[in-house]
Amino acid sequence: MRKLPPLTELRAFEAAARHLSFKRAAAELYVTPTAISHQIKLLERFCGRTLFRRRPRPLKLTTAGEQLFPVIRDGFQTFADVLATMRPGTTGGRLRITATNAFAARWLVPRLPNWRTVHPRLKLDILGTDAVLDLATGEADIAIRYARRPPPGDHCIELARDTFRVVASPKLVGDRDKALSPAELARYPLIETEWPSTDLNAPNWKRWQTMARRRLKRVPDLARLQGLAFREELHAIEAAISGQGIAICSDVLVAPELASGVLMQVSKLTLPGYGFYLLYRAGHPKLTSISAFCAWARSMQQEAR
């Protein structure tokens, strides 16, 4: 068994170090300043080091105190987070959310101020990655998957489904009332996003060109004309916003730019997209908090429509 000081001494130290005041620490813990001072002295005896400089005022931490304080503070916060998730019907603690880099950056992060207002006690760790994290092993509490069809899982909720639109900045194509024809599109730099080779219906220029040729007689080989290619969807979107070319983008990810006019749709021909799905495992100990996040995410998406 590891030898640790009593919890009372650690609580007194954490409060005093946070407030840099024995008096305010005593008020928080409903004891006297003398009791706080006594507990600190016991802890200093246990550590064999002085933790506070008491003279001259104001109260300051010593080097040893500065080393100990963040460890104790973070430890108490971890206890509080875990205990909050164990109480039925509570929404406290911390959730780990995994999502694609593009969705995390362009949909989730801009909405986090609203989340903190609605759920100030429930903290979020955002894991932006295109890798598929394992919910069963606890790598994340909630996954926002991007797929054609609902992914397998215990609980799966469709948050949104996107459509891919041909978009460009007015800085590149000017303010236009009419859509660009395929021949007119060929006059501009075309931006491509890399998609998995296994996705035969990926929303790229090759797919768009195939669809266009079913409706029109003369369609240039746009797939071979693309001048900029990006592995990251985020980079392709930023290039389009800055006027570097015309891109095929998810209307969920560029919704703010389409609404504000920073980007404009320059072709009526669209491509079907994918679904954004909320996944979590059955029987999760943080189910109340997970349900709160799912309800919030769905409300945010409904407002965006």
SULMONOR-V505772 format. One record per pair of residues at least 24 apart in sequence whose ideal C-beta (glycine too) atoms are under 7 Angstrom apart, sorted by the first residue. I is the first residue (numbers start at 1). J is the second residue. Records with the same first field share a line. If there is no record, write none. Layout:
I = J ; J
This chain:
5 = 43 ; 46
8 = 39
9 = 39 ; 42 ; 43
10 = 72
12 = 36 ; 39 ; 40
13 = 40 ; 43 ; 51 ; 72
14 = 72 ; 73 ; 76
16 = 40
17 = 61 ; 65 ; 69
18 = 73
20 = 58 ; 59 ; 60
21 = 59
85 = 285 ; 286 ; 289
86 = 285
89 = 288
90 = 288
91 = 119 ; 121 ; 122 ; 288 ; 289 ; 292
92 = 121 ; 122
93 = 122 ; 286 ; 289
94 = 123 ; 125
95 = 122 ; 124 ; 141 ; 142 ; 286 ; 289 ; 290 ; 293
96 = 125 ; 127 ; 140 ; 141
97 = 124 ; 125 ; 126 ; 127 ; 140 ; 142 ; 144
98 = 127 ; 129 ; 133 ; 140 ; 143 ; 144
99 = 128 ; 144
100 = 130 ; 146
101 = 128 ; 129 ; 130 ; 232 ; 234
102 = 233 ; 234 ; 253
103 = 144 ; 146 ; 276
104 = 128
105 = 234
106 = 253
107 = 252 ; 253
111 = 300
114 = 300
115 = 296
118 = 296
119 = 292
122 = 289 ; 292
135 = 279 ; 280 ; 281
136 = 281
141 = 280 ; 284 ; 286 ; 290
142 = 278 ; 279 ; 280 ; 290 ; 293
143 = 279
144 = 276 ; 278
145 = 277 ; 279
146 = 274 ; 276
147 = 274 ; 275 ; 277
148 = 274
150 = 277
151 = 277 ; 279
153 = 279
154 = 281 ; 282
155 = 279 ; 280 ; 282
156 = 277 ; 279
157 = 277 ; 278 ; 294
158 = 275 ; 277
159 = 276 ; 277 ; 278 ; 297 ; 298 ; 301
160 = 252 ; 276 ; 301
161 = 273 ; 275
162 = 250 ; 251 ; 252 ; 273 ; 274
163 = 251 ; 270 ; 272 ; 273
164 = 203 ; 248 ; 249 ; 250 ; 270 ; 271 ; 273
165 = 249 ; 251 ; 265 ; 270
166 = 208 ; 246 ; 248 ; 265 ; 266 ; 267
167 = 240 ; 247 ; 249 ; 254 ; 263 ; 264 ; 265 ; 266
168 = 240 ; 246 ; 263 ; 264 ; 266
169 = 240 ; 241 ; 242 ; 243 ; 262 ; 263
170 = 261 ; 264
171 = 243
172 = 243
173 = 266
176 = 266
179 = 266 ; 267 ; 268
180 = 266 ; 267
182 = 212 ; 216 ; 219 ; 220 ; 222
183 = 218 ; 220
185 = 222 ; 246
186 = 220 ; 222 ; 225
188 = 245 ; 246
189 = 227 ; 228 ; 244 ; 245
190 = 222 ; 225 ; 226 ; 227 ; 245 ; 246
191 = 226 ; 228 ; 236 ; 239 ; 240 ; 244 ; 245 ; 246 ; 247
192 = 226 ; 228 ; 229
193 = 230 ; 233 ; 236
194 = 229 ; 230 ; 231
203 = 248 ; 271 ; 273
204 = 248
205 = 248
207 = 271
208 = 248 ; 269 ; 271
211 = 269 ; 271
212 = 269
252 = 276
255 = 304
